[in-house]
Amino acid sequence: MKKYFLTIPNYPGPRQDLYLKYNSPRIKKFCDMHGFRHIEATPDKLSLPSVMVNMWNSSDDKRFARWWFCRQAIDTGMLQEGDVISYIDCDVFVAKLDLPLQTNKSFSYAIDSGNSHNTGVFSLRVNEFTRKLINVILDKERFDKLRHFNVYRENFNSHSPMCDHDQDAYYHAAGIKAHSWVPFDKLPNYGFHSNKNYLVKDYF
Protein backbone atom coordinates (compact mmCIF):
# COMPACT_ATOMS: atom_id res chain seq x y z
CA MET A 1 0.00 0.00 0.00
CA LYS A 2 1.29 3.40 -1.02
CA LYS A 3 0.45 6.55 0.93
CA TYR A 4 0.60 10.09 -0.45
CA PHE A 5 0.13 13.42 1.30
CA LEU A 6 -0.90 16.26 -1.01
CA THR A 7 -0.60 20.00 -0.44
CA ILE A 8 -1.17 22.73 -3.02
CA PRO A 9 0.47 25.93 -1.71
CA ASN A 10 -0.86 28.79 -3.77
CA TYR A 11 -1.35 31.74 -1.42
CA PRO A 12 -0.45 35.37 -2.04
CA GLY A 13 2.07 37.18 0.13
CA PRO A 14 2.48 36.46 3.86
CA ARG A 15 0.30 33.33 3.94
CA GLN A 16 2.54 31.61 1.43
CA ASP A 17 5.59 32.63 3.45
CA LEU A 18 4.03 31.18 6.61
CA TYR A 19 3.35 27.91 4.84
CA LEU A 20 6.89 27.62 3.50
CA LYS A 21 8.51 28.57 6.80
CA TYR A 22 6.33 26.65 9.28
CA ASN A 23 3.77 24.33 7.71
CA SER A 24 5.82 22.71 4.97
CA PRO A 25 8.62 21.47 7.30
CA ARG A 26 6.00 20.30 9.82
CA ILE A 27 4.11 18.34 7.16
CA LYS A 28 7.32 16.75 5.91
CA LYS A 29 8.10 15.62 9.46
CA PHE A 30 4.59 14.18 9.82
CA CYS A 31 4.97 12.32 6.51
CA ASP A 32 8.30 10.82 7.60
CA MET A 33 6.74 9.61 10.85
CA HIS A 34 3.70 7.99 9.19
CA GLY A 35 5.13 6.64 5.97
CA PHE A 36 3.63 9.17 3.54
CA ARG A 37 5.25 10.55 0.42
CA HIS A 38 4.67 14.30 0.46
CA ILE A 39 3.67 15.85 -2.86
CA GLU A 40 3.94 19.62 -2.70
CA ALA A 41 2.16 20.78 -5.83
CA THR A 42 3.44 24.32 -6.29
CA PRO A 43 1.94 26.54 -9.02
CA ASP A 44 5.26 26.78 -10.86
CA LYS A 45 5.08 22.99 -11.27
CA LEU A 46 8.73 22.54 -10.28
CA SER A 47 7.87 19.76 -7.84
CA LEU A 48 4.84 18.29 -9.64
CA PRO A 49 4.84 14.67 -10.81
CA SER A 50 4.17 14.19 -14.51
CA VAL A 51 0.49 13.33 -13.90
CA MET A 52 -0.14 16.94 -12.85
CA VAL A 53 1.48 18.73 -15.77
CA ASN A 54 -1.86 19.94 -17.17
CA MET A 55 -3.78 20.08 -13.90
CA TRP A 56 -3.66 23.84 -13.39
CA ASN A 57 -5.64 24.42 -16.58
CA SER A 58 -8.06 21.55 -16.05
CA SER A 59 -10.71 23.40 -14.06
CA ASP A 60 -12.24 26.86 -13.83
CA ASP A 61 -11.93 26.71 -10.06
CA LYS A 62 -8.53 25.92 -8.55
CA ARG A 63 -10.26 24.43 -5.51
CA PHE A 64 -11.05 21.43 -7.69
CA ALA A 65 -7.31 20.84 -8.17
CA ARG A 66 -7.08 18.35 -5.29
CA TRP A 67 -9.79 16.18 -6.84
CA TRP A 68 -8.29 16.46 -10.31
CA PHE A 69 -5.02 15.24 -8.85
CA CYS A 70 -6.69 12.25 -7.19
CA ARG A 71 -8.48 11.21 -10.38
CA GLN A 72 -5.44 11.66 -12.60
CA ALA A 73 -3.29 9.76 -10.12
CA ILE A 74 -5.79 6.88 -10.19
CA ASP A 75 -6.23 6.96 -13.97
CA THR A 76 -2.46 6.84 -14.56
CA GLY A 77 -1.87 4.06 -12.04
CA MET A 78 0.07 6.23 -9.63
CA LEU A 79 -2.68 5.40 -7.10
CA GLN A 80 -4.02 1.86 -7.11
CA GLU A 81 -6.66 -0.13 -5.23
CA GLY A 82 -6.15 0.21 -1.47
CA ASP A 83 -3.64 3.08 -1.70
CA VAL A 84 -4.21 6.15 0.49
CA ILE A 85 -4.05 9.83 -0.37
CA SER A 86 -4.48 12.52 2.27
CA TYR A 87 -4.83 16.24 1.74
CA ILE A 88 -4.86 19.38 3.87
CA ASP A 89 -5.26 23.04 2.99
CA CYS A 90 -1.96 24.81 3.39
CA ASP A 91 -3.25 27.10 6.15
CA VAL A 92 -3.98 24.05 8.33
CA PHE A 93 -1.26 23.34 10.89
CA VAL A 94 -0.52 19.78 12.01
CA ALA A 95 -0.59 20.16 15.80
CA LYS A 96 -0.15 16.56 16.97
CA LEU A 97 2.43 14.71 14.93
CA ASP A 98 1.74 11.38 16.61
CA LEU A 99 -1.91 11.14 15.49
CA PRO A 100 -2.58 9.48 12.11
CA LEU A 101 -4.60 11.33 9.51
CA GLN A 102 -6.12 8.38 7.69
CA THR A 103 -8.76 6.15 9.30
CA ASN A 104 -10.25 2.76 8.50
CA LYS A 105 -12.97 4.49 6.45
CA SER A 106 -12.98 4.91 2.68
CA PHE A 107 -13.32 8.69 3.05
CA SER A 108 -12.58 10.76 6.14
CA TYR A 109 -12.68 14.52 6.55
CA ALA A 110 -13.12 17.31 9.09
CA ILE A 111 -16.21 19.00 10.48
CA ASP A 112 -15.01 22.57 10.73
CA SER A 113 -15.70 24.06 14.19
CA GLY A 114 -18.83 21.92 14.39
CA ASN A 115 -20.67 24.09 11.85
CA SER A 116 -19.77 22.82 8.38
CA HIS A 117 -18.49 19.66 6.74
CA ASN A 118 -15.08 20.76 5.44
CA THR A 119 -13.11 18.96 2.76
CA GLY A 120 -10.08 21.16 3.39
CA VAL A 121 -8.75 18.18 5.36
CA PHE A 122 -9.46 14.70 4.02
CA SER A 123 -8.06 11.23 3.57
CA LEU A 124 -9.34 8.65 1.14
CA ARG A 125 -8.53 5.07 0.33
CA VAL A 126 -8.82 4.10 -3.33
CA ASN A 127 -11.77 1.77 -3.90
CA GLU A 128 -15.02 1.66 -5.85
CA PHE A 129 -16.76 4.12 -3.52
CA THR A 130 -14.02 6.78 -3.61
CA ARG A 131 -13.67 6.51 -7.39
CA LYS A 132 -17.39 7.24 -7.71
CA LEU A 133 -17.11 10.07 -5.16
CA ILE A 134 -14.30 11.76 -7.09
CA ASN A 135 -16.19 11.41 -10.38
CA VAL A 136 -19.36 12.91 -8.88
CA ILE A 137 -17.46 15.93 -7.52
CA LEU A 138 -15.73 16.47 -10.87
CA ASP A 139 -18.85 15.96 -13.00
CA LYS A 140 -18.99 19.33 -14.79
CA GLU A 141 -22.46 18.79 -16.27
CA ARG A 142 -23.82 18.04 -12.80
CA PHE A 143 -21.95 20.98 -11.28
CA ASP A 144 -23.23 23.44 -13.88
CA LYS A 145 -26.78 22.25 -13.25
CA LEU A 146 -26.40 22.73 -9.49
CA ARG A 147 -24.93 26.23 -9.82
CA HIS A 148 -28.43 27.64 -10.29
CA PHE A 149 -30.06 25.79 -7.40
CA ASN A 150 -30.67 28.04 -4.36
CA VAL A 151 -30.66 26.67 -0.82
CA TYR A 152 -31.12 28.23 2.59
CA ARG A 153 -27.88 29.02 4.43
CA GLU A 154 -28.31 29.32 8.19
CA ASN A 155 -25.15 31.38 8.70
CA PHE A 156 -26.39 34.10 6.30
CA ASN A 157 -30.11 33.66 7.00
CA SER A 158 -30.71 33.79 3.25
CA HIS A 159 -30.93 31.70 0.13
CA SER A 160 -28.06 31.52 -2.33
CA PRO A 161 -26.66 29.16 -4.96
CA MET A 162 -25.40 25.97 -3.36
CA CYS A 163 -22.73 24.97 -5.84
CA ASP A 164 -19.92 27.52 -5.81
CA HIS A 165 -17.02 25.08 -5.45
CA ASP A 166 -16.03 21.46 -4.89
CA GLN A 167 -17.22 21.32 -1.28
CA ASP A 168 -20.74 22.30 -2.32
CA ALA A 169 -20.66 19.59 -4.99
CA TYR A 170 -20.03 17.10 -2.19
CA TYR A 171 -22.79 18.60 -0.03
CA HIS A 172 -25.29 17.95 -2.80
CA ALA A 173 -24.12 14.36 -3.26
CA ALA A 174 -24.45 13.61 0.47
CA GLY A 175 -27.53 15.73 1.18
CA ILE A 176 -25.66 17.90 3.69
CA LYS A 177 -26.80 21.44 4.44
CA ALA A 178 -24.10 24.06 4.02
CA HIS A 179 -24.13 25.29 7.62
CA SER A 180 -25.79 24.36 10.89
CA TRP A 181 -26.01 26.39 14.10
CA VAL A 182 -26.61 23.04 15.82
CA PRO A 183 -23.27 21.16 15.79
CA PHE A 184 -23.32 18.37 13.23
CA ASP A 185 -22.41 15.79 15.87
CA LYS A 186 -25.75 16.61 17.53
CA LEU A 187 -27.78 16.11 14.33
CA PRO A 188 -29.17 12.76 13.18
CA ASN A 189 -26.60 10.93 11.03
CA TYR A 190 -24.12 13.78 11.68
CA GLY A 191 -25.99 15.93 9.18
CA PHE A 192 -26.13 13.52 6.25
CA HIS A 193 -29.48 13.97 4.43
CA SER A 194 -30.11 17.11 6.52
CA ASN A 195 -30.64 19.16 3.35
CA LYS A 196 -34.15 18.23 2.29
CA ASN A 197 -34.61 21.10 -0.18
CA TYR A 198 -34.05 18.79 -3.14
CA LEU A 199 -34.32 15.17 -4.18
CA VAL A 200 -30.97 13.43 -4.61
CA LYS A 201 -32.28 11.51 -7.61
CA ASP A 202 -32.74 14.80 -9.48
CA TYR A 203 -28.99 15.40 -9.57
CA PHE A 204 -27.59 12.08 -10.75
C-alpha positions as a LaTeX table, in Angstrom:
\begin{tabular}{lrrr}
\hline
Residue & $x$ (\AA) & $y$ (\AA) & $z$ (\AA) \\
\hline
Met1 & 0.00 & 0.00 & 0.00 \\
Lys2 & 1.29 & 3.40 & $-1.02$ \\
Lys3 & 0.45 & 6.55 & 0.93 \\
Tyr4 & 0.60 & 10.09 & $-0.45$ \\
Phe5 & 0.13 & 13.42 & 1.30 \\
Leu6 & $-0.90$ & 16.26 & $-1.01$ \\
Thr7 & $-0.60$ & 20.00 & $-0.44$ \\
Ile8 & $-1.17$ & 22.73 & $-3.02$ \\
Pro9 & 0.47 & 25.93 & $-1.71$ \\
Asn10 & $-0.86$ & 28.79 & $-3.77$ \\
Tyr11 & $-1.35$ & 31.74 & $-1.42$ \\
Pro12 & $-0.45$ & 35.37 & $-2.04$ \\
Gly13 & 2.07 & 37.18 & 0.13 \\
Pro14 & 2.48 & 36.46 & 3.86 \\
Arg15 & 0.30 & 33.33 & 3.94 \\
Gln16 & 2.54 & 31.61 & 1.43 \\
Asp17 & 5.59 & 32.63 & 3.45 \\
Leu18 & 4.03 & 31.18 & 6.61 \\
Tyr19 & 3.35 & 27.91 & 4.84 \\
Leu20 & 6.89 & 27.62 & 3.50 \\
Lys21 & 8.51 & 28.57 & 6.80 \\
Tyr22 & 6.33 & 26.65 & 9.28 \\
Asn23 & 3.77 & 24.33 & 7.71 \\
Ser24 & 5.82 & 22.71 & 4.97 \\
Pro25 & 8.62 & 21.47 & 7.30 \\
Arg26 & 6.00 & 20.30 & 9.82 \\
Ile27 & 4.11 & 18.34 & 7.16 \\
Lys28 & 7.32 & 16.75 & 5.91 \\
Lys29 & 8.10 & 15.62 & 9.46 \\
Phe30 & 4.59 & 14.18 & 9.82 \\
Cys31 & 4.97 & 12.32 & 6.51 \\
Asp32 & 8.30 & 10.82 & 7.60 \\
Met33 & 6.74 & 9.61 & 10.85 \\
His34 & 3.70 & 7.99 & 9.19 \\
Gly35 & 5.13 & 6.64 & 5.97 \\
Phe36 & 3.63 & 9.17 & 3.54 \\
Arg37 & 5.25 & 10.55 & 0.42 \\
His38 & 4.67 & 14.30 & 0.46 \\
Ile39 & 3.67 & 15.85 & $-2.86$ \\
Glu40 & 3.94 & 19.62 & $-2.70$ \\
Ala41 & 2.16 & 20.78 & $-5.83$ \\
Thr42 & 3.44 & 24.32 & $-6.29$ \\
Pro43 & 1.94 & 26.54 & $-9.02$ \\
Asp44 & 5.26 & 26.78 & $-10.86$ \\
Lys45 & 5.08 & 22.99 & $-11.27$ \\
Leu46 & 8.73 & 22.54 & $-10.28$ \\
Ser47 & 7.87 & 19.76 & $-7.84$ \\
Leu48 & 4.84 & 18.29 & $-9.64$ \\
Pro49 & 4.84 & 14.67 & $-10.81$ \\
Ser50 & 4.17 & 14.19 & $-14.51$ \\
Val51 & 0.49 & 13.33 & $-13.90$ \\
Met52 & $-0.14$ & 16.94 & $-12.85$ \\
Val53 & 1.48 & 18.73 & $-15.77$ \\
Asn54 & $-1.86$ & 19.94 & $-17.17$ \\
Met55 & $-3.78$ & 20.08 & $-13.90$ \\
Trp56 & $-3.66$ & 23.84 & $-13.39$ \\
Asn57 & $-5.64$ & 24.42 & $-16.58$ \\
Ser58 & $-8.06$ & 21.55 & $-16.05$ \\
Ser59 & $-10.71$ & 23.40 & $-14.06$ \\
Asp60 & $-12.24$ & 26.86 & $-13.83$ \\
Asp61 & $-11.93$ & 26.71 & $-10.06$ \\
Lys62 & $-8.53$ & 25.92 & $-8.55$ \\
Arg63 & $-10.26$ & 24.43 & $-5.51$ \\
Phe64 & $-11.05$ & 21.43 & $-7.69$ \\
Ala65 & $-7.31$ & 20.84 & $-8.17$ \\
Arg66 & $-7.08$ & 18.35 & $-5.29$ \\
Trp67 & $-9.79$ & 16.18 & $-6.84$ \\
Trp68 & $-8.29$ & 16.46 & $-10.31$ \\
Phe69 & $-5.02$ & 15.24 & $-8.85$ \\
Cys70 & $-6.69$ & 12.25 & $-7.19$ \\
Arg71 & $-8.48$ & 11.21 & $-10.38$ \\
Gln72 & $-5.44$ & 11.66 & $-12.60$ \\
Ala73 & $-3.29$ & 9.76 & $-10.12$ \\
Ile74 & $-5.79$ & 6.88 & $-10.19$ \\
Asp75 & $-6.23$ & 6.96 & $-13.97$ \\
Thr76 & $-2.46$ & 6.84 & $-14.56$ \\
Gly77 & $-1.87$ & 4.06 & $-12.04$ \\
Met78 & 0.07 & 6.23 & $-9.63$ \\
Leu79 & $-2.68$ & 5.40 & $-7.10$ \\
Gln80 & $-4.02$ & 1.86 & $-7.11$ \\
Glu81 & $-6.66$ & $-0.13$ & $-5.23$ \\
Gly82 & $-6.15$ & 0.21 & $-1.47$ \\
Asp83 & $-3.64$ & 3.08 & $-1.70$ \\
Val84 & $-4.21$ & 6.15 & 0.49 \\
Ile85 & $-4.05$ & 9.83 & $-0.37$ \\
Ser86 & $-4.48$ & 12.52 & 2.27 \\
Tyr87 & $-4.83$ & 16.24 & 1.74 \\
Ile88 & $-4.86$ & 19.38 & 3.87 \\
Asp89 & $-5.26$ & 23.04 & 2.99 \\
Cys90 & $-1.96$ & 24.81 & 3.39 \\
Asp91 & $-3.25$ & 27.10 & 6.15 \\
Val92 & $-3.98$ & 24.05 & 8.33 \\
Phe93 & $-1.26$ & 23.34 & 10.89 \\
Val94 & $-0.52$ & 19.78 & 12.01 \\
Ala95 & $-0.59$ & 20.16 & 15.80 \\
Lys96 & $-0.15$ & 16.56 & 16.97 \\
Leu97 & 2.43 & 14.71 & 14.93 \\
Asp98 & 1.74 & 11.38 & 16.61 \\
Leu99 & $-1.91$ & 11.14 & 15.49 \\
Pro100 & $-2.58$ & 9.48 & 12.11 \\
Leu101 & $-4.60$ & 11.33 & 9.51 \\
Gln102 & $-6.12$ & 8.38 & 7.69 \\
Thr103 & $-8.76$ & 6.15 & 9.30 \\
Asn104 & $-10.25$ & 2.76 & 8.50 \\
Lys105 & $-12.97$ & 4.49 & 6.45 \\
Ser106 & $-12.98$ & 4.91 & 2.68 \\
Phe107 & $-13.32$ & 8.69 & 3.05 \\
Ser108 & $-12.58$ & 10.76 & 6.14 \\
Tyr109 & $-12.68$ & 14.52 & 6.55 \\
Ala110 & $-13.12$ & 17.31 & 9.09 \\
Ile111 & $-16.21$ & 19.00 & 10.48 \\
Asp112 & $-15.01$ & 22.57 & 10.73 \\
Ser113 & $-15.70$ & 24.06 & 14.19 \\
Gly114 & $-18.83$ & 21.92 & 14.39 \\
Asn115 & $-20.67$ & 24.09 & 11.85 \\
Ser116 & $-19.77$ & 22.82 & 8.38 \\
His117 & $-18.49$ & 19.66 & 6.74 \\
Asn118 & $-15.08$ & 20.76 & 5.44 \\
Thr119 & $-13.11$ & 18.96 & 2.76 \\
Gly120 & $-10.08$ & 21.16 & 3.39 \\
Val121 & $-8.75$ & 18.18 & 5.36 \\
Phe122 & $-9.46$ & 14.70 & 4.02 \\
Ser123 & $-8.06$ & 11.23 & 3.57 \\
Leu124 & $-9.34$ & 8.65 & 1.14 \\
Arg125 & $-8.53$ & 5.07 & 0.33 \\
Val126 & $-8.82$ & 4.10 & $-3.33$ \\
Asn127 & $-11.77$ & 1.77 & $-3.90$ \\
Glu128 & $-15.02$ & 1.66 & $-5.85$ \\
Phe129 & $-16.76$ & 4.12 & $-3.52$ \\
Thr130 & $-14.02$ & 6.78 & $-3.61$ \\
Arg131 & $-13.67$ & 6.51 & $-7.39$ \\
Lys132 & $-17.39$ & 7.24 & $-7.71$ \\
Leu133 & $-17.11$ & 10.07 & $-5.16$ \\
Ile134 & $-14.30$ & 11.76 & $-7.09$ \\
Asn135 & $-16.19$ & 11.41 & $-10.38$ \\
Val136 & $-19.36$ & 12.91 & $-8.88$ \\
Ile137 & $-17.46$ & 15.93 & $-7.52$ \\
Leu138 & $-15.73$ & 16.47 & $-10.87$ \\
Asp139 & $-18.85$ & 15.96 & $-13.00$ \\
Lys140 & $-18.99$ & 19.33 & $-14.79$ \\
Glu141 & $-22.46$ & 18.79 & $-16.27$ \\
Arg142 & $-23.82$ & 18.04 & $-12.80$ \\
Phe143 & $-21.95$ & 20.98 & $-11.28$ \\
Asp144 & $-23.23$ & 23.44 & $-13.88$ \\
Lys145 & $-26.78$ & 22.25 & $-13.25$ \\
Leu146 & $-26.40$ & 22.73 & $-9.49$ \\
Arg147 & $-24.93$ & 26.23 & $-9.82$ \\
His148 & $-28.43$ & 27.64 & $-10.29$ \\
Phe149 & $-30.06$ & 25.79 & $-7.40$ \\
Asn150 & $-30.67$ & 28.04 & $-4.36$ \\
Val151 & $-30.66$ & 26.67 & $-0.82$ \\
Tyr152 & $-31.12$ & 28.23 & 2.59 \\
Arg153 & $-27.88$ & 29.02 & 4.43 \\
Glu154 & $-28.31$ & 29.32 & 8.19 \\
Asn155 & $-25.15$ & 31.38 & 8.70 \\
Phe156 & $-26.39$ & 34.10 & 6.30 \\
Asn157 & $-30.11$ & 33.66 & 7.00 \\
Ser158 & $-30.71$ & 33.79 & 3.25 \\
His159 & $-30.93$ & 31.70 & 0.13 \\
Ser160 & $-28.06$ & 31.52 & $-2.33$ \\
Pro161 & $-26.66$ & 29.16 & $-4.96$ \\
Met162 & $-25.40$ & 25.97 & $-3.36$ \\
Cys163 & $-22.73$ & 24.97 & $-5.84$ \\
Asp164 & $-19.92$ & 27.52 & $-5.81$ \\
His165 & $-17.02$ & 25.08 & $-5.45$ \\
Asp166 & $-16.03$ & 21.46 & $-4.89$ \\
Gln167 & $-17.22$ & 21.32 & $-1.28$ \\
Asp168 & $-20.74$ & 22.30 & $-2.32$ \\
Ala169 & $-20.66$ & 19.59 & $-4.99$ \\
Tyr170 & $-20.03$ & 17.10 & $-2.19$ \\
Tyr171 & $-22.79$ & 18.60 & $-0.03$ \\
His172 & $-25.29$ & 17.95 & $-2.80$ \\
Ala173 & $-24.12$ & 14.36 & $-3.26$ \\
Ala174 & $-24.45$ & 13.61 & 0.47 \\
Gly175 & $-27.53$ & 15.73 & 1.18 \\
Ile176 & $-25.66$ & 17.90 & 3.69 \\
Lys177 & $-26.80$ & 21.44 & 4.44 \\
Ala178 & $-24.10$ & 24.06 & 4.02 \\
His179 & $-24.13$ & 25.29 & 7.62 \\
Ser180 & $-25.79$ & 24.36 & 10.89 \\
Trp181 & $-26.01$ & 26.39 & 14.10 \\
Val182 & $-26.61$ & 23.04 & 15.82 \\
Pro183 & $-23.27$ & 21.16 & 15.79 \\
Phe184 & $-23.32$ & 18.37 & 13.23 \\
Asp185 & $-22.41$ & 15.79 & 15.87 \\
Lys186 & $-25.75$ & 16.61 & 17.53 \\
Leu187 & $-27.78$ & 16.11 & 14.33 \\
Pro188 & $-29.17$ & 12.76 & 13.18 \\
Asn189 & $-26.60$ & 10.93 & 11.03 \\
Tyr190 & $-24.12$ & 13.78 & 11.68 \\
Gly191 & $-25.99$ & 15.93 & 9.18 \\
Phe192 & $-26.13$ & 13.52 & 6.25 \\
His193 & $-29.48$ & 13.97 & 4.43 \\
Ser194 & $-30.11$ & 17.11 & 6.52 \\
Asn195 & $-30.64$ & 19.16 & 3.35 \\
Lys196 & $-34.15$ & 18.23 & 2.29 \\
Asn197 & $-34.61$ & 21.10 & $-0.18$ \\
Tyr198 & $-34.05$ & 18.79 & $-3.14$ \\
Leu199 & $-34.32$ & 15.17 & $-4.18$ \\
Val200 & $-30.97$ & 13.43 & $-4.61$ \\
Lys201 & $-32.28$ & 11.51 & $-7.61$ \\
Asp202 & $-32.74$ & 14.80 & $-9.48$ \\
Tyr203 & $-28.99$ & 15.40 & $-9.57$ \\
Phe204 & $-27.59$ & 12.08 & $-10.75$ \\
\hline
\end{tabular}
